[in-house]
Amino acid sequence: MTILVTGATGMVGRHVVVELVKTGQRVRALTRTPSAASLPDGVEVVGGDLTDPPSLEPSLDGVESMYLFPVGRRARAVVAAAKRAGVRRIVVLSGALADTDDSEDGYLAVERAVEASGLEWTHVRPGEFAANWLDSVPAIKADRVVRRPYGAAVTQPIHEADIAAVAATVLVEDGHAGRTYTFAGPEALTTVAQVNAIGTAIGDTVRFDELDPAEARAEWISNGYPETFVDWIFTMWAESARDPAPTNQQWADIVPHLTGRPARTFTQWATDHAADFR
């Protein structure tokens, strides 16, 4: 069968392509800039834009399964195009907190659009991406420092390659229809511990400077982060710093259960991305 991977050059999509190629699948990769895709040999790279559903029609021809990158309010039109083309199965990249965002652009809107289509669906809901740390690359490269509030906050970051491995598994295996998989990385770590792991990976000390939450909030908003997002994540960090939770083992077990191999640690993620921080 032909599997269409949307967002194929993104952080997760690129790994989904690689995982599918490893298992001998016929992969068609959708990207807005095919000439810059740099994907494995044998992958059919096609142009298209999820925000322009009519542009997707050629890429959907002959596709049986589809990995759907979050597309917000255009989800219904994208899913309708997929259904007309004969797509049978859609796997949605969603988020662990999808139920908390009922906006037109939220994960939940995409999930509902797929569920309403009558097609076979599976939702992949990872928790915090370890790759969020790439936002700190400029400060770490320039000054070897991370400036954030709530250094004691505990999270369970997950490697983007593990998110992709889960998505690839449910794309090709039967038995996952109508299921939602919420999962996270294998260990709960403080923010400071994650900063230290990055320092170890690059062979240098990375300092953590604890910011006043009110000052940090104003800075994040001035840098373009939506106010609702900043308030949500700062509240979560504050609660975690006050009452650190142990590893959520139920979430941690999903990756090995579905893929048959251990989830990657944050240390592994930091090692894989050491060049980004140097």
Order of alpha helices (4+ residues) and beta strands (2+ residues): beta-alpha-beta-beta-alpha-beta-alpha-beta-alpha-beta-alpha-beta-beta-alpha-beta-beta-alpha-beta-alpha-alpha-alpha-alpha-alpha-alpha
